[in-house]
Amino acid sequence: MKISIHQPMYIPWIPYFFKLFHSDLFVFFDDVQYPRSKNYNNRNYIKGPKGLILLTVPIKQRSNLILINEIEINNEINWQKKHWKSIYLNYKKSKYFSKYKDKFENIYLNQKWNKISDLNISLIILISKLSNMNTKFVKSSDIKNKNSNGGEKILQIIKFLESDTYITGKGEGSLKYFDKEYFIKRNINIKFCSYNALIYDQMFNNFLKDCSILDLFFNYGENTGKFISDNSSLDDF
């Protein structure tokens, strides 16, 4: 079984879903400390006619001792209507927006979210299912008896889930606690997801990279999974 592990990000950028797509099981790494610096656990970009638009979910005060699944959203700020208005205005003429609008509107306007991880996980799972991805999901916080940090904690998750293949990224965050030989000695195959240049049909004029998955999804709809399949592969690390 192939698994990957990643923090639950807010409407993540597209490469997040390349790794997710190639996993049989995707683990939301929600019981690690929330970063104090700016990060994409509560913010991301959509595309507008004049360029990238940053959407930020307001959160309450950060602390080195608070885990991701403990971070509370600051609902004194009316962020939900603001985010939905931005998404609606900039994607209402995209090919698939009208088909799926109600499902996203329900998340943004009809539900109240207290924890950022719950919001993020709901959006990621929704987009995955609508994109015809067959990946299953679990939260690391639901896996008990983990008592280590870094690579050892990841290894404990892999062993608990009886996986033989771990899909990692090659970015700084992914490799921070990763030691290839440490995993190989424990009979874990290591893969990473490679992908072609992220060029696809977008709204408006010039192509902008590093947009949220929403940008790809509202232009490709249920074909999003096929786009990812056609433009990525698993390679030996």
Beta strands, then each sheet from edge to edge (+ up, - down):
strand 1: 2-6
strand 2: 25-28
strand 3: 43-48
strand 4: 51-56
strand 5: 136-139
strand 6: 165-168
strand 7: 189-195
strand 8: 232-236
sheet 1: 5+ 2+ 1+ 6+ 7+ 8-
sheet 2: 3+ 4-
end
